[in-house]
Amino acid sequence: MGGGRADAARADGGRAARRPHLVSGVWTGVLVAGLAVALGVVCVVAISLGSVGVPLGATWRVIVAHVTGSGGADPLHDQVIWDIRTPRVLVAALVGAGLSAAGVALQALVRNPLADPYVLGVSSGASLGAVLVAALGAPALGGLGVTGAAFAAALVSVLLVYVLAQRGGRLLDSRLVLAGVAVGYLCQAATSYVQLQLDPSELQKLMFWLMGSVAGATWNDLRLPAAVIAACTLYLLAQARKLNALLAGDDAATSLGTPVRTLRITLLAIASLLTATAVSVVGGIGFIGLMVPHAARFVVGADHRRVLPVATLLGAVFLVVVDLATRTVDRPNELPVGVFTTAIGVPFFLWLLRRRTGGTA
C-alpha cells in the first residue's frame, strides 16, 4: 500500500512538473539572477523618484558614500535619499518578499492557489491591535506600540484560527479557511467599533495605515522584517521537497516519510509570522500573497525549489514598483499602497477563479 501511494505521489509530482510553464532547467537560475538585478535597479530608481526628483547620479553617490563611509554627499540629497527614501524602499522590498513567501507556504498548506495569507485573519487581527493602541494608549496594553500590538494581536488571531480549525486532533483545510474568515470578520467588527471612539484627526491617520502604507518607514523598521523574513524564507527553502510532497495529499506525503502534521503546523506558524510582521510594519496590503506565488508557478512550474526564490524576488520588485506608483501618480499627494494592490488583485482573483472553475487550471 505504501509503495502504491509513493508511486501515486511521484506520478502527481511528475504531472505537476510537466505542466506547461515558461522557464525550466538552467534558465531558472538565469531568471533568479535577472530578478535580483531587476530588484536592485528598481530600488535605485524608486529611491531617486518622488515628489522631489533627485538625479540617478546623485542618488548613487549618496548610497555609495554611506556604504563605503566616504562622505561628501550633498546634505539635502543625503537627507532625502538616505534618511527618507532608502529605508522606505527597502521596507517595501522586504514586505513584498515576505508576503509572497507567506502565500507560497499557505497555498502549499491548503493545496489551493486561491488561498491568501489574509484568509487566516492575521491582517484583521493586526489591524485591531493597532487600533486599540490609538484608542486606549500604549500603557493600557502593557507599553506596546502600534507595531508591537499589531504583531501580538495577529498571533492571537491565528492561534484562535488554529484551535477552531482542528477536528479530532487533525487540522482540516476546509475548517482552516472557514475559521480564518470567521475570525477575520470578528476582528473587523471589533476594529470598526473601536474606530468610532477615536478623535477624527487620529482616525484619518489610522485609516491611511489600515489601507497599507510604507510612508514614514525608518531604518529601525528594517530590523524586524529583515530578520523574520530571512529566517522564514530560508526555512521554507530547506523544506521545499516536503512542500512538494504535501501537494500530493497527506496520505501520499506520509508514505514518502514527510511528517505531515508537524509540517502543516509549522507552515501555519511560518505563514502567520510572515504576514503578521508585514502588517505590523506597513498595515493592510492585500493580494500580494495570492498573485505573486501564482505568477511564479506559471513561470517556473510547481516545484517549490524554484517557486520560492522566484516568488520572493518577484514580490519584492512588485511592491517597490507599486509604492513608487503611490507617490508619483498624483504628485504631491500620496495614495495608500493597498488601493493599488487591491485594484490589481481583484481582477486577477476573478480571472484565476474563472480559470479554475472552467477546468483549465
C-alpha positions, 0 to 999 in steps of 0.5 A: 500500500505504501509503495502504491501511494509513493508511486501515486505521489511521484506520478502527481509530482511528475504531472505537476512538473510537466505542466506547461510553464515558461522557464525550466532547467538552467534558465531558472537560475538565469531568471533568479539572477535577472530578478535580483538585478531587476530588484536592485535597479528598481530600488535605485530608481524608486529611491531617486523618484518622488515628489522631489526628483533627485538625479540617478547620479546623485542618488548613487553617490549618496548610497555609495558614500554611506556604504563605503563611509566616504562622505561628501554627499550633498546634505539635502540629497543625503537627507532625502535619499538616505534618511527618507527614501532608502529605508522606505524602499527597502521596507517595501522590498522586504514586505513584498518578499515576505508576503509572497513567501507567506502565500507560497507556504499557505497555498502549499498548506491548503493545496489551493492557489486561491488561498491568501495569507489574509484568509487566516485573519492575521491582517484583521487581527493586526489591524485591531491591535493597532487600533486599540493602541490609538484608542486606549494608549500604549500603557493600557496594553502593557507599553506596546506600540502600534507595531508591537500590538499589531504583531501580538494581536495577529498571533492571537488571531491565528492561534484562535484560527488554529484551535477552531480549525482542528477536528479530532486532533487533525487540522482540516483545510476546509475548517482552516479557511472557514475559521480564518474568515470567521475570525477575520470578520470578528476582528473587523467588527471589533476594529470598526467599533473601536474606530468610532471612539477615536478623535477624527484627526487620529482616525484619518491617520489610522485609516491611511495605515489600515489601507497599507502604507510604507510612508514614514518607514525608518531604518529601525523598521528594517530590523524586524522584517529583515530578520523574520523574513530571512529566517522564514524564507530560508526555512521554507527553502530547506523544506521545499521537497516536503512542500512538494510532497504535501501537494500530493495529499497527506496520505501520499506525503506520509508514505514518502516519510514527510511528517505531515502534521508537524509540517502543516503546523509549522507552515501555519506558524511560518505563514502567520509570522510572515504576514503578521510582521508585514502588517505590523510594519506597513498595515493592510496590503492585500493580494500580494500573497495570492498573485505573486506565488501564482505568477511564479508557478506559471513561470517556473512550474510547481516545484517549490525549489524554484517557486520560492526564490522566484516568488520572493524576488518577484514580490519584492520588485512588485511592491517597490514598483507599486509604492513608487506608483503611490507617490508619483501618480498624483504628485504631491499627494500620496495614495495608500499602497493597498488601493493599488494592490487591491485594484490589481488583485481583484481582477486577477482573483476573478480571472484565476477563479474563472480559470479554475472553475472552467477546468483549465487550471 
